[in-house]
């Protein structure tokens, strides 16, 4: 039987070469930081465009606000600025974001942005409408409506691009007059997570799997395997790469084989001498494997619980209420579950204090 345990502190040593990421498409100013404005309200499209980089305003309202953290209208999600777009009489402000490279037809992308109602329109109904266009002054094809805009910020969407597109466009969809704050538009990548570095007694048909494998257009392991799961029979470092849309994401895991840790048992010493001579002064249940659940209790002959702990690294020093207990026999009870187990186990016996 294969016994698994996780090595404390080992995962951090791998972070320097795991989680590789290559992202070919980006929104060039999704946080509205590249501009010359500071608390500027009711800007015409022309005025907005003259001072904002990589974003084009083209909406029919032509009343966009650029708001800073210092404007007493709340804080930006990313950076120091956000914008407000206005919708009234079925007419909306609209903007187009420049992309570092066009989106490709048929590919899957992941879009994140933040939105909330302006303080004068709380309780009204509104959605953010996202489109794709090849022109900075046209909304183009609508691809999604956000969930109802409320008082919270972040929304995330997965889309398959229906066309090749050079711009992501934004406007407000509403039956009512609305003023909506917007910030932090970004194309982001999913995350592959193979889990923590792991040690086994024996590496034999251990299966590594990619989470949400259906998201990816292609999955490839460093063994040249191109499936979502990889069965391994040798210890070593393994990585997997997933390709989707403009993303190439990677994670790495170190699988070790440590045969002498195969017996996951709990050992409780049956005698110790807590007399401050630095020899057998403390007692703790021992195991080579890591606990998921743990409970350790000690009772005297009259049934009084003289020690109790839920921490696997907490020692008993032979005291009760800060007083040293007399020599003699005590009953212990330990209930535990290792990280690879579904059921709890328990063990009990006698401990002798000698002075």
N, C-alpha and C positions, 0 to 999 in steps of 0.2 A: 504494500500500500504506500502511496506517495503522501508524505506529510509536508505541508507548506508552512513557512513562516516568513515574516517580513523583517528585514534587517533595519533596525533603527538607525537614522542618520545617513543612510546610504543614498537615498533618493537625491539629496541635494548635490551630491558629487556628479550627478549625471546631467543636471540641468544645462550645463554649458554646451552640450552637444545634442540635446533632444529638442524636439518641438521646432524643427526648421520650418521656415515659411517663406514662400516667394509669392508676391501678390502683384499681378501685372496691370490690374485696373484699379484706379483710385479716383475719388472725387477730390479735385484740387483745392477747394476752399470750403469744405463742408461745415466748418465751424465758424465761418464769417469773421475770421481774424485778419484777413488781408484787405485792409481798407484804410481810409483816412477820416472815418466818422467817429463821433463820440456823443451818444444821446441825441441823435438826429431823427426827427419825426416827420411823417407825411412827405417823404421824399418822392419826387417824380421819378419815373423810370430813367429819364435822362440823367438826373442828379445822382441816383443810386449807381448807375453804370459808370459814371465818370469817376467814382471814388472806390468802387468795389472790384477786386480782382477775381477773375475766373468764374464770375456769376453774372448772368444777364437778366435784368428785369424787363418783362414785356407785357405784364397784365393790364387789364382794362381799368382797374381802379387807380393804379399809379400812385399809391400812397404807402410805400413801404417804410417801416421804421427800423433803424439800427440802434440797438440798446446795449448799454454797457452794464457791468455789475454795479457801477456807481450811480445808476439812474433811479434807484429805489423801486425797481419793478421786478426784483428777484435776481437770482444768480444764473449765469450761463452753465450749461452742462459741461461744455468743453471750452477752455480758454476764458476770455473776459467779455465776449460779446455774443449776442443772438439777435434775431430779427423778429419783427411782427409783421404779418401780412393781414390785409383787410379784405373782407367780403361783404358786399351790400348790393341789393337789387339784382341778384343773379350774376353779378360781375365780381371778379376776384383779381387781387394781385397775383402775379405768377413770376417764377424765376426758372432759369435753366443753369444747371451746374456743368462746368467743363470737366471732362474725364481725361485721365492721363493716356488712355487708349480706348477705342470704341468697345462697347459690349458686343458680343457675338451672338447671332441668331441661334436659338436652340440650346444655349448654354445656361446653366443654373447659377444664379447669383444670390448673395445675401445682403440685404439692405437694412441699415439701422438708422433711425433718426429719433429726435425728441420733439415733442409738441405738447402744448397745453393752452387752454383758453386764457385770453387776456382778462384782466381783473374786471372789466366792465361787461363781459359776456358770459360769466360763469352760469352754468345751468342750461345753456343753449346747446343745440345739436350742430355738430360740425365734424367733418372728416377731412383728412389731408389726402388729396388725389395726386398720385405719382404717374408720370408718363415718360415715354422715351421719344426722342426726336433727333433728327440730323441737322436741325437748324436752331440757333440760339434764341430766335424770336418766335418760336412756334411750339405749342404744347405737344403736338405729335400724337402718338398712340397712348391712350390710358391703359395702364397695366394693373393698377390696384388702388383701392380705397382703404385708408387706414381704419382701425377701429375708432369708435367715437372718441373725439378729443375731450379730455377731462382736465383734472388738476395735476395729473402725474405726467412724467416726461417720456420715457423711452418706449419705442415700439420697434419690433424687428419683423422682417418679412423675407421669405424665400420666393424668388421669382425665376421663371424660365423666360429669357428674353425672346420675344416673338420676332424681333428684327435686329439687324445690325444698327447700333445707335451710338451717336457721338455725344449726346447730352441726356442727362436725367432732368426731368422737368417737374415742377411742383406748383399746385394751386389749391384753393380751398373749395370744397364741395359742401354746400349748406343751403337750407331753405330760409335761413334767418341771417340777420346781420351778425357778423362775427369778427373778432380780433384775436388772432392766434399767434402765440410765440413759437418759434422754430429754432432748432439748434442741432449740431452734431450729426450731420448727414454723412454716412460713411458706408462703403462697401467693405464687409468684413469676411473673414474666413471661418469655417467651422474648425473644431479642434479634434484631433485624434488623440485618444488617451489609452495607452496600453496598460496603465496601472503602474504601481510601484515596482521597483526592482525587487526580485523575489528569489529565495533560495529553496530548493527542494532536496529531499533525501536522494532522489534519483530522478534525473531528467529523462522521462520516458513518455512519449506521446503527450506532452504538454501542449495545450492549444492556446494560441494567442489570437485574439479577435479584434477587429476594427469596429468601434461603436458607430452606429448609424451608417453602415456600409452602403446603403442604398443611395446616399447623398452623392457619392463620388462617381465620376465618369471612368476613372481608372484607379486601381489599387495595386501597388507593387511593393514587395518585401526585398530586403537586401539579399535574399536567397534566389531572386529572380522569379519567385512565385507571384502570380497575379490574381489570387483569390482573396476574399475578405478574412479568411482564417488560415492560420499557419500552425501545423503540428510539428513540434521540434523534439528531437531526441538527444541533443547535445547542449551542454551549458555554453553560454556565450552572450554577446551583445547583439540584439536584433533591432532593426528599425523597419518602419513601414511608411510609405508615402502615398498620400491620396491627392488626386487631381480633380478639381471641380471648378468650372467657370474660370476666373482669373486666379485661382488659388492653387498652390502646391504646398501641402502641409505634411509634417512628419513628426513622428514620436519614436523614442528609443527606449528599450527596456533591457536590463542586464539580468539574465537568468543564471543563477549559480547552483552548483550541486555540492551539498555538504552532507556526506553520508553519515557521519557520526552523530548528527542531530535527528536521526530517524525516529527515535523513541521519545515521543512527547508524553512524558509522565510527570507527575508532581511528587517531589520528595520533600518530606517534612522531617527535620532532625528530631529524634526522640529524647534528646538530652541537651541542655546547655547550662552555662554557669554565669549568670549576669552579676559579676562582682567587680566590674571596672578594672580588670587586669588585662584588657585588650585581647582576651582569648575566649572565644565562644560567648561573648557578652550579649549578642543579639540573635534573634531567631526570625526566619522568614521561610515560607514555602519556596522551593526552587524548581525551575523547569527550563529546558533549553528552548522552549517554544513560547510564542507571545500569546498572552491572554487577551480575549475579547471581553469576557465577563470574569469577575473575580470577587470573592468574599471569604474572609478569613476571620474566625472567631476562636477565642480561648475561654474556657470556663473552669472555675475551681470546683472542689468536691461538693460544695453546697449548691452548685448551679448558677453562681454569680458570673456574669460575663465580665472578665477582667481585661479583655482586649478585643478590639474589633477594627477591621480595616477593609476598604474597598479598593485599596491601592496596592498593586503587585510589588511595588518597590518600597513599601513601608515595613520597617522592622519592628519587632516587639522586644523591648529591653527588660522584660520581667517585672514591670511595675504595674500598679493599679492605683489610680488617683494620685500619681506621683510618689507612691510609696513602694519600696521593694517588697515583693511577695516572699513568703517563707519557702524554704525548700520543700519539695514534695511533688506529687503527680497532679497534672492538669489535663483536661480533655480539650482537644482541638477539633475544629470542624472547618473544612475548606470546600467551597463550591466554586466551580470554574468552568470556563468554556474557551477553547483555543479558537483562533481566528478562522480556522478552516472547518470548524464543527458547527452543526446546527443544534445540538443538544448540550445541556449542561451536564457536568459530572460532579460527583462529590466524593470526599474522602474524610475519614475521621480516625482518631487514635489518641494516644497518650503522649504527653510531653513531661519530662522530669526536669525540675529545676534543682541544681546542686549548688551548694555554697562552699 
